[in-house]
Amino acid sequence: MTVHLQSSHRIVVEAPADQAFMFFTPAGEELWVDGWQPTYVHPTDGRTEAGMVFVTGQGDEFTVWTLVDFDRVNLRSRYQRCTPASRTGLVEVQCAALDAERTEVRVQYTLTALNVAGQRSLRDYEGRRFAEMIDGWAKAIDERIEALRTTAIR
């Protein structure tokens, strides 16, 4: 079974690069991830900055996140995440403008299993499953952007 893996996938988001980048912050993900409800530990107002700490999930999926790097200029962020019941790792997001209204987003997960449960969990981050998950992110973001545009027109 897999004990350590690195998976990477690229998607295109139909938004300017600076806006697309912010969809991948904890507060930005609240806009498009069903059930995403981080509890902000530091700073407690959820302000996105390097060093912020927040938690998600419960039970075996309780996860502690730390925003290690947050670079608004280069549109890059890196999160340390630890789900103590199974796995730990890094999540990196890098955005690059394709044009004024489209952004390529590279998402990379580097994960290490902490036990047998973690080894089973890592299967969800391998190969095609990982790519399908990240492709689903692009679809959810694009649907949210379209809903915001529709709402603004009314």
Secondary structure, DSSP 8 states (H G I E B T S, - for coil): --SEEEEEEEEEESS-HHHHHHTTSHHHHTTTSTT---EEEESTT----TT-EEEE--GGG-EEEEEEEEETTTTEEEEEEEETTTEEEEEEEEEEEEETTEEEEEEEEEEEESSHHHHHHHGGGSHHHHHHHHHHHHHHHHHHHHHHHHHHH-
